[in-house]
Amino acid sequence: MDKFDVIVVGAGPAGSAAALVCARAGLSTVLLERGEFPGAKNIFGGVLYTTVLSELIPGFLENAPLERPIGSRRFSILSEKGELAVGFRDVRFGKTPFNNSFTVLRAKFDRWFAGKAEEAGAMVIPQTMVEELWFENGKVAGVKTGREGGDLRADLVICAEGANAFLLRKSQLREKFSPRSMAVAVKELLALPQGVINDRFQLEENEGAAYEYFGGAVNGLVGSAFIYTNRETISVGLGCTIESLIDHKISANTLLDQFKNHPAIRPLIKGAEPQEFSAHLIPEGGYRQIPKMAAEGLMVVGDAAHLVNSSLYHEGTNLAMASGKLAGETAVEAKRAGNFSEAFLKRYLDRLNDSFVMKDLKRYAGIGDWAHANPGFFRDYPELALELMKDFFTISMASKGDIQKAVWKKLRRRVSLFRMAKDLFQFKKVMFPS
């Protein structure tokens, strides 16, 4: 029976980062992927943050399958008929290192990244479903796969299996997730000529845009929608917590259809040809939902560890690669010491706690609970803001002073200033903690 130093389960950004670090250090490493190829089943909204990638592969800009660098950002709240938006664009983001933000397509990027791990010496085995962890004397000692004779042994297993984390749940290393801590994301990839994309999103050649939508974009549910520009496609989608979808008795697919038909969205996607539809679970629980990440012979990385920053940054891939990198470095130390105990592998947690990963997750730890406790921020306030702006800019025979007084009176009737101040204070507290 084959025996390796390290088995990595899952060839997403976290798993490939871990396998790359281990293989470069000379550890016999196998990277298992249940898809037809790395990236075949992986999706995300569309923005890849590359600060960690630049450390792992300094010259990645030369050959990585990137779509566009993000030079333009826009945040909008929608009502049934209107949009209130704030945008940001800086030409300096169009120069190296492009603000470390790019749109990518996971089917291309994940395959390339796993290929880098393979070049370093890792054995990449796709189309292999890991059915359970293999335990010996209370220690993880390998994995059992669905292949005949495909069970593998290892000193260490790095679990990068994604949000569902079936292996961890089956091994009782993680509790069943709650509907509040998981989001359902759906996305369509729509084809448009490059020139059309540039014109519609007011972009220079090879410049990308990231548009985020809230409020009526998802019927006031806890979630958001997005449009990201690729070279000759746009990624259009949304994500909402499972609890929010259940409470409102609506499906994510229905919300996506409504979003695409909104008057602010239709012109952006007009004439686009559907190429692909995908759905995915996203761990939204953040710091408070992180499971046990180190056990005897085991480390957990990426989405399987709930390492997703669900604030306005919507950052997951960078945290995934960081956790994979740090787990890989810990694996190298463990091999040199000949020690794969839980106590030794907790060095991985120490590394995480010292990094931006845990610092950011701790900073935004309260967002999930706040969002569900304050539905007005996703429904009432966006609708009111759009209504007041409509009144403010409506041209009539009334003087501008009378119009402004009427807007102010409507605001006072609809919400008390005390409640608004209290809500804004709570919003600031979770979104911009000191």
C-alpha positions in Angstrom: 0.0 0.0 0.0 1.3 3.4 -1.0 2.6 5.6 1.8 3.2 9.4 1.5 4.5 12.1 3.8 1.5 14.3 3.1 -1.9 13.7 1.5 -3.8 16.9 0.5 -7.6 16.4 -0.1 -9.0 19.0 -2.5 -7.2 20.9 -5.3 -8.6 24.4 -4.7 -6.4 27.3 -3.9 -5.9 26.1 -0.3 -5.0 22.6 -1.2 -2.7 23.5 -4.1 -0.9 26.0 -2.0 -0.3 23.4 0.7 0.8 20.8 -1.8 3.2 23.3 -3.5 4.9 24.2 -0.3 5.3 20.5 0.8 6.5 19.3 -2.6 9.1 22.1 -2.9 10.5 21.1 0.5 11.0 17.5 -0.8 8.1 15.9 1.0 6.4 13.1 -0.9 3.0 14.7 -1.6 -0.2 13.6 -3.2 -3.0 16.0 -4.1 -6.4 14.4 -4.5 -9.2 16.0 -6.5 -12.7 14.6 -7.0 -13.4 16.7 -10.1 -12.4 15.7 -13.6 -9.5 18.1 -13.2 -8.6 20.8 -10.6 -11.2 23.6 -11.0 -13.7 21.5 -12.8 -16.2 21.8 -10.0 -14.9 25.0 -8.3 -16.6 28.4 -8.5 -16.5 31.7 -6.8 -17.8 35.2 -7.4 -14.8 36.2 -9.5 -12.1 38.3 -7.7 -8.8 36.6 -6.8 -6.6 38.5 -4.3 -3.0 37.6 -5.0 -0.8 38.8 -2.1 -0.1 35.3 -1.0 0.1 33.9 -4.5 2.9 36.5 -5.2 4.9 35.0 -2.3 4.3 31.4 -3.5 4.9 32.1 -7.2 6.7 35.5 -7.6 6.4 35.5 -11.4 2.8 34.5 -11.6 1.8 37.5 -13.6 3.8 36.1 -16.6 1.7 33.0 -17.1 -1.2 32.7 -14.7 -4.6 32.6 -16.4 -5.9 35.9 -15.1 -8.8 37.7 -16.7 -8.7 41.4 -15.8 -7.1 43.5 -13.0 -9.8 45.2 -10.9 -9.4 49.0 -11.5 -13.1 50.0 -10.9 -15.3 49.2 -7.9 -19.0 50.1 -7.5 -21.4 49.5 -4.5 -25.1 49.9 -5.2 -28.3 49.5 -3.3 -31.4 48.7 -5.4 -35.1 49.2 -4.9 -37.7 47.8 -7.2 -37.1 50.5 -9.9 -34.1 52.5 -8.8 -30.4 52.4 -7.9 -28.2 54.4 -5.5 -24.5 53.8 -6.1 -21.1 54.9 -5.1 -18.1 54.0 -7.2 -14.3 54.2 -7.0 -11.7 54.0 -9.8 -8.0 54.7 -9.8 -5.7 54.4 -12.8 -2.9 53.5 -10.5 -4.6 50.1 -10.0 -3.9 49.5 -13.7 -0.2 49.2 -13.1 1.9 46.4 -11.5 1.0 44.9 -9.1 -2.6 45.9 -10.1 -3.7 46.2 -6.5 -3.3 42.4 -6.2 -6.9 42.0 -7.4 -7.9 40.1 -10.5 -11.0 38.4 -12.0 -10.3 34.8 -12.8 -12.2 31.7 -13.9 -11.6 28.9 -11.4 -11.7 26.2 -14.1 -8.6 27.8 -15.6 -6.9 29.1 -12.5 -7.2 26.1 -10.3 -5.9 23.8 -13.0 -2.9 26.1 -13.5 -2.2 26.4 -9.8 -2.4 22.6 -9.2 0.0 22.3 -12.2 2.5 24.4 -10.3 2.3 22.0 -7.4 2.8 19.1 -9.8 5.8 20.8 -11.3 7.3 21.1 -7.8 6.9 17.3 -7.4 3.4 16.7 -6.0 1.4 13.8 -7.5 -1.9 15.3 -8.7 -4.7 12.6 -8.9 -8.1 13.9 -10.2 -11.4 12.0 -10.4 -10.8 10.6 -6.9 -13.4 10.8 -4.3 -12.1 10.6 -0.7 -14.8 8.8 1.2 -13.4 9.0 4.7 -10.3 9.6 6.8 -8.4 6.6 7.8 -7.7 6.4 11.6 -5.2 4.2 13.4 -5.0 4.3 17.2 -6.9 7.6 17.3 -4.6 9.3 14.7 -5.4 10.2 11.1 -3.2 7.8 9.1 -4.4 8.3 5.6 -7.6 8.3 3.5 -10.0 5.8 2.0 -11.1 6.6 -1.6 -13.7 5.2 -3.9 -11.1 3.6 -6.2 -10.3 0.0 -6.0 -7.1 -0.4 -4.1 -7.0 3.4 -3.8 -6.7 3.7 -0.1 -3.6 5.8 0.8 -1.5 6.1 3.9 0.4 9.2 5.1 2.0 10.7 8.1 -0.2 13.8 7.6 -3.5 14.7 5.9 -4.3 18.3 5.0 -8.1 18.6 4.5 -9.0 21.2 1.9 -12.3 19.6 0.8 -14.3 22.8 0.8 -17.4 24.2 2.6 -19.3 21.0 3.0 -16.4 19.3 4.8 -18.0 15.9 4.6 -14.8 14.1 5.8 -14.6 16.3 9.0 -18.3 15.8 9.8 -18.2 12.1 9.1 -15.2 11.9 11.5 -17.0 14.0 14.1 -14.3 16.6 13.9 -16.7 19.3 13.0 -20.3 20.1 14.0 -23.1 20.3 11.4 -23.2 23.8 10.1 -26.2 26.0 10.8 -28.4 27.6 8.1 -27.2 31.0 9.3 -23.6 30.2 8.9 -23.8 29.0 5.3 -24.7 30.9 2.1 -26.0 29.5 -1.2 -24.3 31.3 -4.1 -25.4 31.0 -7.7 -23.6 32.4 -10.8 -24.1 32.6 -14.5 -21.2 33.2 -16.9 -22.4 35.4 -19.8 -20.5 35.9 -23.0 -20.0 39.4 -24.4 -17.4 40.8 -26.8 -14.5 42.5 -25.1 -15.2 45.9 -26.6 -18.9 45.7 -25.5 -17.8 45.0 -21.9 -15.3 47.9 -22.0 -18.0 50.3 -23.3 -20.8 49.2 -20.9 -18.6 49.3 -17.8 -16.5 52.3 -18.9 -13.2 50.4 -18.8 -9.9 50.9 -20.5 -8.4 47.9 -22.4 -7.7 45.0 -20.0 -9.2 46.9 -17.0 -11.7 45.1 -14.9 -14.7 46.1 -12.8 -16.3 44.6 -9.6 -19.9 45.7 -9.0 -21.6 44.7 -5.7 -25.4 45.1 -5.1 -27.4 45.1 -1.9 -31.0 45.6 -0.7 -33.5 45.0 -3.5 -30.9 43.1 -5.4 -31.7 40.1 -3.3 -35.2 41.1 -2.1 -33.9 42.5 1.2 -32.5 39.1 2.2 -29.2 38.7 4.1 -26.8 38.6 1.1 -25.7 40.5 -2.0 -25.4 40.3 -5.7 -22.5 40.9 -8.0 -21.2 41.5 -11.6 -17.5 41.0 -12.3 -16.0 41.5 -15.7 -13.7 38.9 -17.4 -12.0 39.2 -20.8 -14.9 38.2 -22.9 -17.5 37.2 -20.3 -19.1 38.6 -17.2 -19.9 36.8 -14.0 -23.4 37.6 -12.7 -24.6 36.1 -9.5 -25.6 36.4 -5.9 -25.4 34.8 -2.5 -27.7 34.6 0.5 -27.6 32.8 3.7 -29.6 29.5 3.8 -31.6 30.8 6.8 -32.6 33.9 5.0 -33.7 31.9 1.9 -35.8 29.6 4.1 -37.4 32.4 6.1 -38.5 34.2 2.9 -39.5 31.0 1.1 -37.6 31.8 -2.1 -34.9 30.1 -4.1 -31.5 31.6 -5.1 -32.4 30.9 -8.7 -35.5 32.9 -8.5 -33.6 35.8 -6.9 -31.0 35.6 -9.7 -33.7 35.9 -12.4 -35.2 38.9 -10.7 -31.8 40.5 -10.3 -31.0 40.1 -14.0 -34.3 41.7 -14.9 -33.8 44.8 -12.8 -33.8 48.0 -14.8 -30.3 48.8 -13.5 -28.9 45.4 -14.6 -30.7 44.7 -17.9 -28.6 47.2 -19.9 -25.4 45.7 -18.6 -26.1 42.2 -19.6 -28.2 42.9 -22.7 -27.5 40.4 -25.5 -25.1 38.4 -23.4 -25.1 34.7 -24.2 -25.3 32.2 -21.3 -22.2 29.9 -21.2 -22.4 28.3 -17.8 -24.4 28.1 -14.6 -23.0 27.1 -11.2 -24.0 26.9 -7.6 -21.9 26.7 -4.5 -22.0 26.8 -0.7 -20.0 29.6 1.0 -19.1 29.5 4.7 -20.4 32.7 6.2 -19.9 32.0 9.9 -16.5 33.5 10.0 -14.4 33.5 13.2 -17.2 32.2 15.4 -17.7 29.1 13.3 -14.1 28.0 12.8 -13.9 24.3 13.6 -11.1 22.3 15.1 -8.2 22.9 12.7 -5.5 20.6 14.0 -5.8 17.0 15.3 -3.5 14.0 15.4 -2.1 13.7 11.9 -4.5 16.3 10.4 -4.8 20.0 9.5 -7.8 21.8 8.0 -7.5 24.7 5.6 -9.6 27.0 3.4 -13.4 26.9 3.2 -13.4 23.6 5.2 -12.1 25.8 8.1 -14.6 28.6 7.5 -11.8 30.9 6.5 -13.9 33.5 4.6 -14.1 37.2 5.3 -17.7 38.0 4.6 -17.4 41.8 5.1 -17.4 44.2 2.1 -14.1 42.6 1.0 -15.7 39.3 0.3 -12.3 37.7 0.6 -11.9 33.9 0.5 -9.2 32.8 -2.0 -6.4 34.8 -0.4 -7.3 33.4 3.1 -7.5 29.9 1.5 -4.0 30.2 0.0 -2.6 31.7 3.2 -3.9 28.9 5.3 -2.6 26.3 2.7 0.8 28.0 2.7 1.0 28.0 6.5 -0.2 24.4 6.8 2.4 23.4 4.3 5.2 25.1 6.3 4.0 23.4 9.4 3.9 20.1 7.6 7.6 20.6 6.6 8.5 21.3 10.2 6.6 18.2 11.4 8.3 16.0 9.0 11.8 17.2 10.0 10.9 16.7 13.7 9.1 13.4 13.0 6.3 14.7 15.1 2.7 14.8 13.7 0.9 15.1 17.0 -1.9 17.5 17.6 0.3 19.5 20.0 3.0 19.9 17.4 0.5 20.7 14.5 -0.9 23.6 16.6 2.0 25.5 15.3 -0.2 25.9 12.3 -2.7 27.8 14.4 0.0 30.0 15.9 1.0 30.9 12.3 -2.6 31.7 11.4 -3.1 33.8 14.5 -0.1 35.9 13.7 -1.2 36.4 10.1 -3.8 38.7 8.5 -6.2 35.7 8.3 -7.2 35.5 11.9 -6.7 39.2 12.5 -9.2 40.0 9.8 -11.7 37.3 10.8 -11.6 38.4 14.4 -12.2 42.0 13.3 -15.3 41.1 11.5 -16.5 38.3 13.8 -19.9 39.9 14.5 -21.1 40.6 11.0 -23.2 37.4 10.6 -25.2 37.7 13.7 -25.6 41.5 13.2 -26.9 41.0 9.7 -29.6 38.6 10.8 -30.6 40.7 13.8 -30.9 43.9 11.7 -33.0 43.0 8.5 -33.8 46.7 8.2 -30.4 47.3 6.7 -31.1 45.0 3.9 -34.7 45.9 3.2 -36.1 49.1 5.0 -33.2 51.4 4.8 -32.3 50.7 1.1 -35.9 51.2 0.1 -36.2 54.4 2.1 -33.0 55.8 0.8 -34.1 55.3 -2.8 -37.5 56.8 -2.2 -36.0 59.9 -0.6 -33.5 60.3 -3.4 -36.3 60.1 -5.9 -38.3 62.8 -4.1 -35.2 65.0 -3.8 -34.5 64.9 -7.5 -38.1 65.1 -8.7 -38.6 68.4 -10.7 -41.8 70.2 -10.0 -43.3 73.6 -9.4 -42.3 73.4 -5.7 -39.2 75.3 -4.6 -36.1 73.4 -3.8 -36.5 74.5 -0.2 -40.0 73.0 0.0 -38.8 69.8 -1.6 -36.0 69.4 0.9 -38.4 70.1 3.8 -40.8 67.5 2.5 -38.0 64.9 2.2 -36.9 65.6 5.7 -40.5 65.3 7.1 -40.9 61.9 5.3 -37.7 60.7 6.8 -38.8 61.7 10.3 -42.2 60.0 9.8 -40.7 56.7 8.5 -37.9 56.2 11.1 -37.0 57.9 14.4 -33.6 59.7 14.5 -32.8 57.8 17.7 -33.4 54.5 16.0 -31.3 55.5 13.0 -28.5 56.7 15.1 -28.5 53.5 17.1 -28.6 51.3 14.0 -25.8 53.3 12.4 -23.7 53.0 15.5 -24.2 49.2 15.5 -23.4 49.1 11.7 -20.2 51.1 12.3 -19.3 48.8 15.2 -19.3 45.6 13.1 -18.2 47.0 9.8 -15.5 49.4 11.0 -14.5 48.2 14.4 -11.8 50.2 16.2 
